[in-house]
Amino acid sequence: MALHNINPKKTKAWKKLEDSKNLLIKKTLKDLFNQEDNRLDYLSVELENIYVDFSKNIIDENTFNLLLDLASECKVEDSIKKLFDGELINETEKRAVLHTSLRNFKSAPDSISKDRKKIEKFSSDIINGKIKSSTGKRFTDVVNIGIGGSDLGPKMTVEALKFYKNNLNIHFISNVDGDHANDILKNLNPETTFFIIVSKTFTTQETLSNAVLAKNWIENTLKTKKVDNHFCAISTNIDAIEKFGINKDYVFNMYDFVGGRFSMWGSVGLSIAISLGYKNFEKFLIGAEIMDTHFKEMPLNKNIPICLALISIWNSNFLGAQNQAIIPYSEYLNFLPSYLQQSVMESNGKSVDRSGKKVDYSTENIIWGGTGTNVQHAFFQLIHQGTKLIPCDFIGFKKPLYGNQDSHNKLMSNYIGQMEALMHGKDSGEVISEMKSKGISEEEIKKISRYKVFEGNKPSNSILINRLTPETFGMLIAMYEHIIFTKGVIWNIFSFDQWGVELGKVLASKLLTEIESGKIKNHDDSTKSLLKKLKN
Ligand code: F6P
C-alpha cells in the first residue's frame, strides 16, 4: 500500500481534539484574542509575497498543537514524500500523482522539459503569426475546447492574469450546449480562429461533440477539407487524436500521472501560454514550484497548506461546518471558486476509506463563493446572520494592478472589515446604544434591536498577497492543491480518482440512443415521462 491506512478517528489526537472542542465551543474569538497575545505568532505564516493569517478561527494553542499531532499520527510528512517521489498513491487507478513534476525546474524529467520547449515554440509561433491559417492569415482568436480539468484551470488562469495578456483573444467552450458554442462562433472569423482540443481521454462526449462542431464550422465556412492547421490537440490518446485528423506536429502530451484537474501546469496550459506569452506562463509555474518546495520542506507548524488543511478539518470534523466559502477581493479571480469546486470536491468528495470501509466522519466540504465586494450584496447576509457555520477564505492583494489606489483602498477596507465583522459581530448592548443615540424610541428599539444583532464568532482565513502576478497566482493555486492532498491523507481517502462521475456519463450515453431513436426502454415512471415530454 502506497499511502498509509490510518483511521483518523482512532488516533490519540482525534480523541483529545474532541475534548478540546467541548471547551472551545464555550469561548468566543474575542475571548481567545483577549487571552492569547501570541495568536499571530503561531497562527500566521508568511512565504515570500503571501501572508496567511488563520488566527480568526475558534482555536487555541493547545488545539493547534493537537491538530499538528493529528497530522503527525496520520503520517502527513511521509505521505508528502511519497507524493513527490512518484509512488503509486492513486491506488484505485494504479498511478503516481506527479503534477508537481510539470512545474519542477530543478530536476524535471526530459519529456517534461521537451514539452515545455514545444509549448514555448508553439505559443510564440501563434502569437507572432508564424503559424498561419489555411488561408494564410494570422490567428486573432483561440478557442479552447475541453471540460472539467481540461477547461476550468486554463479558463480561470487566462482570466486571472488577463492584465498580462497580449492581443490574442482566448475563448472557452466546455458544455455540450450547442447554443453556447454557436454563440461564441458567430462572433469569430473562421479564417483567423485556432482551436485547441483538450481531453486527457479523448473520449469525453462534450469535448468530442464540440470538436466536431468546430471542425464542421471551419470546413463549411472556408469551403475546404484542408483545415488541420486550425487545430491542435492535447491528450494521452494519440490514436484518437490521429483519427480526428490532427496534424502530428500539433499534438501535445498529457500523462497518466497527472490528473485532469491538476493538469494546467503542462500542455493543458497552452491557452495560458498563448494568452500571456511563454515567459509569463513559466513565471506561473515557478510560483507553483516555490509553494511545492515550501510544502515539502517546512515543518508542519509553519507549512501553509498543512496549517490551512488542519484548520479546515477542525472546522468541519469538530465544529460541524459542512461548507467553505472562497471570497477573492479581485474580479480577476472570478473563476477561482468554480475551479476549486472541481479540484477540491472531485478529489475529496469520497466516503470510502483506504481500507475499503465506509467512513464514519465527514470528508470534503461544499465549496462555493464569489468575488468581494459583490457577494457582500448577495449572500453575506446568510454568512453573518444565518444558521449555518461557513468558514471563509478571504483572498486579497496589497497593491492594485492599474494603480487606482482610491478604489483599492475601498476594496481592501471591505476585505478587512468583513473579516472583522464576522469575528466580532455586534451585541445587543451595542445595537441598543447605537439606536438610542439616533433618538429611536424605546418601543421601536424593543421591537427591532434583536434583528440588528450579529452573533459574530465566525471563522475566516486571510490570504493577503502583494500583487496579482503570474508567480503569486501560481503559488496560490499550488497552495490549494496541497491543502486538498493533506486533507485527503488525514481523511484516509483516495484523492486522485473520480469514480463518482462515471455513472451519470454511462446513463447519459444510453439515454442518448433512446432520445435519438425515439424508442424508450424500461425506466421508472419519472424518467419515462421526462423522455416522453422531450418528444412532444
Ligand atoms: O468529470 C470527470 C472528468 O474525468 C474530470 O476529472 C476531467 O477533468 C474531465 O472529466 C474531462 O476529461 P477529459 O480531459 O478526459 O476529457
Residues whose N, C-alpha, C, O or C-beta is under 5 A from the ligand:
A	BS01	F6P	I147 G148 G149 S150 V198 S199 K200 T201 F202 T204 T207 G260 R261 Q498 V501
